[in-house]
Amino acid sequence: GDNVVFLANHQSEADPQVFSVLLETIGLNDEAADVVYVAGHKVTTDALAIPFSMGRNLLCIHSKKHLDADPETKPVKQRQNLAAMSEMLGMLKEGGASLWVAPSGGRDRRDVETGEVPIAKFDRKTIDMFRLMGVKSKKKTHFYPLAMVSYDLCPPPDFVEAGVGEERNVRFCPIGINCGEEVPNVGGAEGREKFTQHAFEDADRLYHETLKAIEENLDKK
């Protein structure tokens, strides 16, 4: 009856499928089917993203960076966001909800100078919003850092593009997920910053651990 929110980095449109498939490999089939993914609008409008979205439970919210891209559609997008938030709160009030969210508001991008892919910083206001909804639900809500390794599966462009139709490619590659310990729930203004920092640092550590494990596994083969 408790709620669970996974605070994840985000690397490709395939992430909902990646999370689901890998949960199924360890026998969590029912749990995998019940996860709801908080996603951006591109998952239902971009030709490459749409197939990855099929068969997954999605709640679409327009991220802040895309709300202002087209001033004419901003009011419509804001209404859609309010409707999605209302639906989400209803799920949390019912209890037993499992949500996947990327607090960075977008995908991790490659550092063009080093070629490495660091995870994007978590947005404190986004995490604050989910924590507030957990409180409003009056159901115990747990927050877990989650590392996703799926960048090479479908790499995003190196720079953010507001529209759809990005030039993309899909590859056969290793993928991985790594879930950490529950983030301690501390209050107050200072506590909010610490909560976000704790969640990000745990996800970042888990991410590098997973990259290393994948590399070691490939070396053995």
N, C-alpha and C positions, 0 to 999 in steps of 0.2 A: 503493500500500500504506500510505501515511500516513493518519492520522485527522485530521479537521477538525471543530472545534467553533465554531459561530457564537454569539457572545454578543450577544443582541439585546434591544432594548426590545420591549415587547409592547403592541399597541393594540386589537386586536379578535380575536374568535374566528376570523375569516377569515384571520389571519396565515399559517397554513400554505399556504392556497390563494394568497394574495398572493405569497408568496415563490416558490412553484412556478411560477405563471403568468408572473411577471416574469423568472424564470430562462429560461423557455421562449422569451420574446420575444427573447433574445439567443443562442438556439441551444443552450442547455444543457438539452436535453430529458431526456437520460439522467440527468444529475446531479440535476435537479429531482425525478425520480421516486424517486431513492435516498435523499433526505434523510429522516432520522428526527427527528420533533418530540417534544421532551420537554414534555408538557402536563399540566395539572391535570385533576382528575376530572370537571369540568363538561363537557369536550368530548364525553364519552360519556353524560352524564345530562341535560344541558340541551337542551330541544326545539329551541331556535334554534341551538345550537352543533353539534348532531349532523350536520346536512347539510354544514357547513363542514369537518367532520372526515373525511368520506367520501373514499376514494381516496388518503388520506395515511397514511404510516407513523407510528404514534403509540406512545409509551411514556408511560403515565400515572403520575404521581407526585403524591401529595397534598402540597400546600405546607404549611409550618409553620403558617400562619395558619388553615388549615382543619382541621388535625389535631386541634386542641383544641376545635373548635366543638361536637362531640358526643362526650363522654367514653366513651360506650358502644361507639361504633364505632372508637375510636382504635386498639385492638390489631389490628383487621382491616386498617385503613388502613396501619398500620406494616408488617404482613406483606406487603401489596400493594407497598409501597414497596421493601422488601427484594428481592422477586421482580423488580421492574422494574430495580433497580440491578444485580442479578446478570445480567440479560439484556443490559443496556447494557455491562457490563464484558466480557461474552463477545463482543459486537460489536467493541469496541475492541481486544481481544486478536487477533481475526481480522484486523484492519487494513482500511484503506480505508473506514472508517465516516465518515459525514457527519451531525453532530448540530446541531439548532437548539435553543437553550435561552434562556429569559428569566430571567436571574439576579435580577431584581427580585422574582420570585415571583408576579407578577400584572400586570394591565394598567395602562397609564398612565391617570391620571385628570385630568380638567379642573380647572383652578383656577377655582372659582366666582366669585372676586372679579375676576380679570383676563380670564377666558374663554380663556386660553391653555392648551395641553396640554404641560407639561414631561414629559420622560421620567423614570420612577421610578428611584431609586437602585439600583445593583447590590448584591446581598448578597454580602459577601466569603466567608462560609462556603459558600455555594452554589458559587461559582467555585473555592474551595479543593477542594471535593469532586470537581469535574470534572477539575481539574488532577491530583489524587491518582490518580484512575482512569486518567488518561492515562499516569501513571508506572507504575502497576500493570500496564497492558496490555503494557508493554515494546515498544510501537510508537510511533514518533514522532507526537506529537499537536500540531497547530497550533491556536491560538486567534485568532479574528478578530472585531473589533467590527462589529456590523451594526445599521444604523438602519432602522427600519420606519416608514413613514408610511401609516397606514390607519385612523386614528381616526374620521374622518368616515364611513367605510364602514359601521361598525356601532358607534356610540359606547357605551361601557360606562356604567353609572350613575355619578354623581359620587362615590358613597361605596360602600365594599366591602360586599357582602352575601354571607353564608356559604352560603345556600341557592340553589336553582335557580329559574327562572321569573321572572327580572328583566324589568321592562318595558323593551322595546327597540324600535329602528327600524333599518331598513337603507336606505342612500342610494346613489345613483349619484354617484361622486366620483373625483377623481384619487388614485392611490396611487403609492408609490415605495419603493425599497430602495436602500441605499448601504452597500457593504462597504469597510472600511478596511484598513490594513496590519496584518500579524500583530503581536499584542501581544508585546513582548519577554518572554521567559521568565526571570524572576529569582526566586531562592529566598530562604529565610529568613523570619522573622516580619515584618520590615519590608518585605521584598520582596513578600509576599502582599498587603499593604495597597496597595502601589504598583501591583501588577499589576491589582488590581480598579479602582483609581482611574484608571489609564491606560485600561483597557477602557471604563469609563464615560465618561470625558472625550472619548475618540475617538468613541464612539457618539453622544454628545450633540452634538458638533461636526458629525458627518455628518448627524444628524437635522435640524439647523437649515439646513445647506447644501441638503438635499433639499427642505425646506419652501420655501426661497427659490427653488430651481430650478423647482418646481411653480408657484409664484406667478408667476414671470417667464414661464413657458411659457403660462399662462392669459392673461396680459396681452397676449401676442403674438397670441393668437387673438381 
